[in-house]
Amino acid sequence: MESLIVSGGEIDKQMLEYCIKEHSSLNIIAVDKGLEALFELNVVPNHVVGDFDSVDTSILQSFRNNPKIVFHKYNPEKDNTDTDIALNLAIELHSSNITIIGALGKRMDHSLANVHILKNSLDAGIPCQILDRYNRIYLINSNTSLYKNKVYGKYVSLIPLSTKVDGLILKGFKYPLQNYSLSIGTSLGVSNEIVENVATIWLKSGILIVIESKDK
């Protein structure tokens, strides 16, 4: 089963509604304030995770009356963020793939951490992506093909998550690479573009953050 995590960052309600309607079988995990977006769409989640320090208390209470929802309450003074806990829950539920909405927003510390925790699903072998109105973000550590008619936007950026990504080959891109060693701390991989029907990324070792993005 696919899992959708609705976190407490900035959420495009129209995009969220579309994601829910596109999947007939979907395990929905609400993260604290993300519950408010589901309330506005009249959508009932399967699980609610958080310390509940930011969600509207009246909205929280309205969902608490539903016996079909499983609540996972944590102390605010904990080692993991609410989104991290929700992602681990989705992994424990043996999700076939995971989408996270509301993982990006005003808090840059949370946004960066949410990109980094994608490694948990990568290690578990479960595809996972962060979506917002302008970006689709995911991690890769093996050869990957991207189809021009399916990418999220015009730009594809490749940023090392590991210290180094060795043996990087890019074909079908505006800016190709051949057996390149891409190190953390460089912007070389930002704002590439796909120029063929299929673009391919080969790498020998390391982890890449892939960001498919659009301006509008």
N, C-alpha and C positions, 0 to 999 in steps of 0.2 A: 504493500500500500504506500502511496505517496504521502508525504507529510508537508504541511504548510505551517510555518512558524510566523506568527504575527507579533512582532516586537514593538517597543514603545517609542521608536524614532519617528521620522517624518513618513507619513503614509499617504499615497495617492489612492483615495477611496475607490475611484473608478477602476484603477488597475487591480486593486485587491478584489473587487467584485468580479471582474473578468476572470481572474485566476481561479476563484472558487467555482464559478459557473462552468469553466472549461474542464473541470475534473469531477466526475460523478462519484468517485470513491476517493475521499481525501480525509486524512487524519489532521485535524486543525489543533494547533497548540498556541494558545494565547499567552503572551508574556506581559504581565502587569498592565501597563497603560495601553498596550495593544488591544486589550479587551474592549476599550471604548470604541475603536474603529469597527469591531465586529458587532457591537451593540447598535451602532448607527445603521449597519447593513442588515440588522435582524438575523445575524448568523450565530448559531450556537457552536462553540468549540467542543472538542472532545476532552481537552486538558487545559488547565490554567496553571501557569507557573509564575512564581515571583515572591517577593517580600511584601507586595501590595502597598508600597509606600507612595506610589504616584497615580494609581488608578482612582477614578471617582468612586467613593465608597458606596453611593446609591446604586451605581451600575454593577459594582462587584457583588453587592447583596442580591440584586435581581438575578444574577447568574447562580449564586449560591443556592437558590431555591430549586435549581434544576438537578435532579438526582442522576442524570446521565453524564454530568460533567465530573471529571476527576480533578480535584484541586491538589496542588503541590505547593505548600507554603514554606518559605525559608526565612531565617533570621536575616535582617538587613546587613548584619556584620558577618559576611561569609566570604569564602575565598574565590568563588566564581560569580560572574555576572548572571543575571536572570536569563539572558539569551544563551549563554554558554550551557546553563543547566537545561534549557529547553532543547538545545541541539543534542546534548547527550541523551536526553529522553527519547528524541526521535530516532537516534541510533539504537538505543536499547529496544525500541519497538520494532526493529528490523525494517525500517522504511526502505522502499526501493529507490527513492530519491527524495531530496529535501529542498524546499524553497523557503527562503527567509525574506519577509517583507517588514519594513520598519527597522532595519538594522543600521541605517545611515541617518544622519541628521545633524543637529547643532553641536552635539557633544562629540568632538573629534576623538577623544580617548575611547569612547564606546565604539565609534565607527571603525577605528583601527583595530581594536580588540576583536570586533566581530569578523573582520576579514581574516585575522590570524586564527580564530577558532575554527575556521573552515578546514583546517588541517586535521581536526578530530574526525570529520567525515571522510576526508581523503584517506587517512590511515585505516578507517573501517571499510574502505572500498565502496562507499555510498556517494553517488553524485550529489553535490550540494551547491546551490547558487544563492547569492544575494541579489534581489531585484529592487530597483526603484524606478522612477519615471525615466531616468536617463541612463542607467547603468545595469549591466548584468555582470556579476563578479563571481569567479570560481577559481579553483586551483587545479593545476595539472602537474603530474610527475612522470608522464609517459607521452608517447607520440600521439598527436591529436590533429584531426582534420576539421576545418571550419568551412561552412558553406555560405557563400556570399549572400544568397537569398534568405538565409535563416539567422544571420547574426543580428544582434540587437540594434546596432547603429552603424554609422560610417566608420568609426574608429575602433581599432583593436590595440590595446596596450598590454605589453608583457613586462612585468616587474618581478624581479627575483624575491621570493620569500626566504629561500635558503641563502646562505652566504654567497654561493656561486651556482650558476647553472652552466654545466659544461656540455660541449658538443652540440650547441644550439644551431639548428638549421631551419631557416624560414623560406618556404617556396610559395608562390602565388600571392605574395605581399608586395606592396609598392616599394618597401625597403627590405630586400632579402638579406639573409645572413647565411654564412657557410662555415660550419664547425667553429662557432664563436663561443667564447667563454664570457657570459654575462654576469657581472658581479653586483652585489648589493651596493647601493649608493650611487647608481648611475641612472640617468633618465633616457638612455639610448632607446629603450623599448617603448616609449610613450608615443601614442598617436600614429601608429602604423595603419595601413589600409589594405583591404583585400582587393586585388585587381584581376583575379581569375575566378572562375566559378567555384573552385575549391582551393583553399589555402591550407598548407600543412606545416605543422610544428613538430620537429624532431628534437629530442634532447637525450643525452646519455645519462645525466644525473642532475639532481636538484629539483626544486619546486618553483613553479612560476605562478604568479597571480595573473589571471587573464581578466581584463576589463573590456567588455564590449560596450561602447558608449555612443551617445548622440547628444547634440546640443539642444535639440528641441523636438 
